[in-house]
Amino acid sequence: MNHKILAIVTAILLTFQLGCKPKPENINIDQQKTESAEPLQKLPKWQEGYLDIHHINTGSGNSTFFVLPDGTTMLFDAGSMDKEGFEKKYAPLKATSPVPDDSKSTAEWISAYIKKVTPKEHQDTIDYALVSHFHSDHYGSLVGLGKKIPFGKIIDRNSPYLNFPFDLTTYLKNDSIFQEYLSFLATMKMPAEALEVGSKSQIHLLNNQNEYPNFSIRNIKSNGTIWTGVGNDTMDYFTAEDMTSFYKGGYNENPLSLALKLSYGSFDYFTGGDNTGLQGYGLPKWFDVETPIAKVVEQVEVTTLNHHGNRDATNAFFVKTLNPNVVIQQLWCSDHPGQEVYQRLIHHDEETMERDIFSTNMHLETLVTYGPWFRDNYKSLQGHIVVRVAHNGTTFMVYVLDEATLNIKKYYGPYQSN
């Protein structure tokens, strides 16, 4: 059969295959094409042994939902933004609009999404709900979500004391979101505890842990404490006094953020809230928490961008050391990402991976400012971003989902874990 006839036959078979739309659960993620731009069916259902990581695009901040290999569920942030208030205060910056629309609250959209992607037998509760830090774009919808789907446990950076770098209950007495959080913990008698830095057991599989001995979550950082990379040992990278002294009695939530590393066989994933990494410019050395974080995290397959890709984060050492194959940007502001951050991400040499970059959103103003070379290096600029890791972590896929229908817009992979 000559090449021309073969091409025609192949095209006919592909058309037939797409028209039939096989049941999603029959799709093997190890056998899919490297990339598809065709609208496809819904995301194949989670199966025992898969690690699913859903970067949910609400247009109102960060929210990442995990279905772990045995069905244990975990939430990392549930943000909510006051778009009108932000744009009024920080004009001419723009904030993204609610996604898919404003007919529901952000908590309602997150809840609806989670219920659609979670196996029925695991929908009764979210086992772990983590708050990376106390900024509204990271936890503003947490209480609303917790009233719809109960949490097994909340883990934040400082419960039950909430006294780092000083008494937050007093300092944030006029912060309605923080006060709502305190009320929720008290009235619901919600178990809440601080992240135990260095621990590999605080967050663990609850249903069938023995079946997946190669899965773990290492707690890397909280407040000024960072894992040393040895056992459960930690170091105090900066103190409460260091921070309050620099900020003349105030403080900065961002460098206090939690950081986690998930490992499943040879697959590794990092997420770190709004942790900062800028050096110099009159900043104290400890403002760069990314460098000591990167030293213990080392290479990963997938990372989120610290602080949404803002200019004060994702420094050169962090990018070079984590050397990710896939980068996830959870974006809501028109100054995300910093152009120099983007330049570091796309740099490629013999020691670095060629990176596929995905963003939950992108502002038109940003695209106009940076130009076509910027757009061309993104795999996706809009949608939920789902990382699905195969049994034992050997390979993984990335799916981009339409926010309104949850149909697959594009998918990429399988990527090989290193």
Secondary structure, 3 states (H helix, E strand, C coil): CCHHHHHHHHHHHHHHHHHHCCCHHHCCHHHCCCEECCCCCECCCCCCCCEEEEECCCCCCCEEEEECCCCCEEEEEECCCCHHHHHHHHCCCCECCCCCCCCCCHHHHHHHHHHHHCCHHHCCCEEEEECCCCCHHHHCCHHHHHCCCCEEEEEECCCCCCCCCCCHHHHCCCCHHHHHHHHHHHHCCCCEEECCCCCCCCCCCCCCHHHCCCEEEEEEEECCEEECCCCCCEEECCCHHHHHHHCCCCCCCHHHCCEEEEEECCEEEEECCCCCCCCCCCCCHHHCCHHHHHHHHCCCCEEECHHHHCCCCCCHHHHHHHCCCEEEECCCECCCCCHHHHHHHHCCCCCCCCCEEEECCCCHHHHHHHCHHHHHCEEECCCEEEEEECHHHCEEEEEEECCCCCEEEEEEEEEECC
